[in-house]
Every structure is written in C-alpha cells, then in structure tokens.
Amino acid sequence: MTKTIVIVGTLDTKGEEVRYLKELIEKRGHKAIVIDTGILGAALFPAEVTREQVAGAAGANLKEMIALGDESKAIAAMAEGASKIAQELYSRGRLDGIIALGGSMGTSLGITVMKALPLLMPKLMVSTVAFLPILSPRVVSKDLTVMPTVADIWGLNRITERVLENAAAAIVGMVESYEEKRVPQKPLVGVTTLGSAACRYVPWIKPLLE
C-alpha cells in the first residue's frame, strides 16, 4: 500500500539533497510531499508546499520576515507554519511519516515540527548536529529517531548519498510497518525505576501487574 512521507527541508541550501531523498522514497513506491522551509535563496525545485505557504500558515509575510534580518525569528516562524501544515496533512490522512534534513537551524526547525505530531508516528531527523546539546530532551519528541550525516551536507557525494539512501530506507521501513490504530487489550502501566532498586522489586511486581 502506498504511503505518504513528508520531507521538511530548505530548498535553497539543501535542495539537491532533498530532491535526492524524494527520488529515493518515490523509487520505493511511496509518495513524498516536500515542505520548503528555506528563507535565503531561490528553491532548487518546486515543492508541494512552498515557503510562502509555510510563512502564511504562521500568519507571516515571507518577504517582510526576511527583510527583518533576524534569522532566529524567521526560523521560529517557519517552524510554526510547517508544524501547522504537517498537523493538517496528518488530520487529512496525508501524512504517514516524516523526515527532515538539516544543519543546526534545519535541525531546530525539524524537531519542532516533529514534536507537534502524534506519539509513535514515524519521525526521522537526518542532522549534521546529531547528539549535540541542540538535541536536548526538553525540545525533542520522545519518539524521535536521529541519524547523523557523518559529513556536512553540502552537495551529493559518496558519503552523503549513502547517508540519504540509508535514511530513505529507514523512513520507508518505518511507515510500512507502522499501524496507526491498535486496540489495547490491557491497560498500560508505567513503573519508575532507579538503579539496583529496580532489580529487587520489578521482577516481583511485574507478574502481578500482568
């Protein structure tokens, strides 16, 4: 069954890589919807969701926002707009999984969008700053999967191509195995544990809870 995967990326600075990722996903028989969050230069190719639409979803005018010269504010607005669009796509049944590609700003934007989506939905952040403090537990969705790019994203080469091929395979595999609706047979119980204490009481209490 064909699934729809949303790709979030800046088509001015990461356009070549996003297009390659889109092609890889489509070659595997699924649909890719690109959300362009770029604010610097021209988009390398037309996106299904343009940057003007992203800014508009946040109640902003793209040209006026760029004229302010404040990149952090612009990124925050684009993150807000992209989050709303992703939520709308999900509510319309047009989002089965999401993947984002970026450096520091793109990662900040991508994890914001993913955090706005339901828990356990397939989410993959392909990042040049993976496992750095920017990805703190406070800002990251608890179910987020992060893939480091190994090298900086500045065009396609044998390293970045392989990373993107792995990323496409990963998100496709996630959406193909994902089941949105599961009927719970039993209540779900959370048990807090700390160190060796858990080894004493968890083995005893687990069978009772089950």
C-alpha positions in Angstrom: 0.0 0.0 0.0 1.3 3.4 -1.0 2.2 5.6 2.0 2.8 9.4 2.1 6.0 10.7 3.6 6.6 14.4 4.3 10.1 15.8 3.8 11.0 19.0 5.6 14.0 20.9 4.3 15.4 24.1 3.0 15.4 24.0 -0.8 17.8 26.9 -1.1 20.7 25.4 0.9 19.7 21.7 0.9 17.7 21.4 -2.3 20.0 18.9 -4.1 19.9 16.6 -1.1 16.1 16.9 -0.5 15.4 16.2 -4.2 17.6 13.1 -4.0 15.8 11.9 -0.8 12.4 12.5 -2.5 13.5 10.4 -5.5 14.7 7.6 -3.3 11.4 7.4 -1.5 9.4 7.5 -4.7 11.5 4.8 -6.2 10.4 2.6 -3.3 6.8 3.1 -4.3 5.7 5.8 -1.9 4.6 9.4 -2.3 6.8 12.3 -1.0 5.5 15.7 0.0 8.2 18.3 0.3 7.7 21.3 2.7 10.1 24.0 1.8 11.3 26.0 4.8 14.1 27.9 3.1 14.4 31.7 3.6 17.7 32.6 2.0 17.9 32.0 -1.8 15.8 30.5 -4.6 14.4 27.0 -4.3 16.2 24.4 -6.4 12.9 22.8 -7.5 9.2 23.4 -6.9 8.0 22.0 -3.6 4.5 20.6 -2.9 4.3 23.1 -0.1 6.1 26.4 -0.8 7.9 28.6 1.7 5.3 31.3 1.1 2.6 28.9 2.2 4.7 27.9 5.2 5.1 31.5 6.3 1.5 32.2 5.6 0.4 29.3 7.9 2.3 31.2 10.7 0.5 34.4 9.9 3.6 36.0 8.4 4.7 37.5 5.1 7.9 35.9 3.8 9.4 39.0 2.2 8.7 41.1 5.3 10.1 38.4 7.5 13.3 38.2 5.5 13.7 42.0 5.5 13.9 42.0 9.3 17.3 40.3 9.0 16.7 38.1 12.1 17.3 34.5 11.2 16.2 33.1 14.5 12.8 34.8 14.4 12.4 33.7 10.8 13.2 30.1 11.6 10.8 30.2 14.6 8.0 31.4 12.3 8.8 28.8 9.6 8.8 26.1 12.3 5.4 27.3 13.5 4.0 27.3 9.9 5.5 24.0 9.0 4.1 22.4 12.2 0.6 23.6 11.4 0.8 22.3 7.8 2.1 18.9 9.0 -0.7 18.6 11.5 -3.2 19.5 8.8 -1.8 16.9 6.4 -2.0 14.3 9.2 -5.6 15.2 10.0 -6.5 14.7 6.3 -4.8 11.3 6.2 -1.9 12.6 4.0 1.0 12.0 6.4 2.2 8.5 7.4 5.7 9.5 8.4 8.0 12.5 8.4 11.7 13.0 7.7 13.7 16.2 8.0 17.2 17.1 6.8 19.3 20.0 8.1 22.2 21.6 9.9 21.8 23.5 13.1 18.9 25.7 12.0 17.3 23.0 9.9 17.5 20.5 12.8 16.0 23.0 15.2 13.1 23.5 12.8 12.7 19.8 12.0 12.5 18.6 15.6 9.9 21.4 16.3 7.7 20.1 13.5 8.0 16.5 14.6 7.2 17.3 18.2 3.8 18.6 17.0 2.8 15.2 15.6 1.3 12.2 17.5 3.5 10.0 19.6 5.0 6.9 17.9 4.3 8.2 14.3 7.5 7.5 12.3 9.8 10.5 12.6 13.4 10.7 11.4 15.7 13.7 11.8 18.8 13.5 9.5 21.1 16.0 11.1 24.7 17.4 10.9 24.5 18.2 14.6 23.1 14.9 15.9 23.8 14.2 19.6 24.9 17.7 20.3 23.3 19.9 23.0 20.8 21.3 20.5 19.0 18.0 20.7 18.2 18.2 24.4 15.4 16.1 25.9 13.4 19.3 26.5 12.9 20.1 22.9 13.0 16.6 21.3 9.9 14.4 20.7 10.4 11.3 22.9 9.9 9.0 19.9 12.3 10.8 17.6 14.9 8.8 15.6 18.0 10.8 14.8 20.5 9.9 12.1 23.9 11.7 11.9 25.0 12.8 8.4 28.7 11.9 9.2 29.8 14.7 6.9 28.4 18.2 6.5 25.6 18.5 3.9 27.0 20.5 1.0 26.1 18.7 -2.1 25.9 15.0 -3.1 29.0 12.8 -2.8 29.6 9.1 -1.9 29.2 9.8 1.8 26.1 11.9 1.7 24.5 9.8 -0.9 24.9 6.7 1.3 23.5 8.5 4.3 20.5 9.7 2.4 20.0 6.2 1.0 20.0 4.8 4.5 17.6 7.5 5.7 15.2 6.8 2.8 15.3 3.1 3.6 14.8 3.8 7.3 11.7 6.1 7.0 10.2 3.8 4.3 10.6 0.8 6.5 9.1 2.7 9.5 6.0 3.8 7.6 5.4 0.4 6.0 5.4 -1.3 9.4 3.5 1.4 11.3 0.0 0.7 12.4 -1.9 3.8 13.3 -4.7 2.1 15.3 -4.2 -0.6 17.8 -6.9 -1.7 20.1 -5.4 -2.0 23.6 -6.2 -5.4 25.3 -4.9 -4.3 28.7 -4.2 -1.0 30.5 -0.7 0.3 30.1 1.2 0.7 33.4 4.3 2.9 33.8 6.8 1.9 36.5 9.6 4.2 37.6 13.0 2.6 38.3 16.3 3.7 39.6 19.5 1.7 39.6 19.8 -1.6 41.5 16.5 -1.0 43.4 14.6 -1.9 40.2 16.3 -5.4 40.3 14.7 -6.1 43.7 11.1 -5.0 43.2 10.4 -5.0 39.4 10.8 -8.8 38.9 8.3 -9.3 41.8 5.7 -6.7 40.8 5.8 -7.3 37.0 3.9 -10.7 37.0 1.3 -9.2 39.4 0.7 -6.3 37.1 0.5 -8.5 34.1 
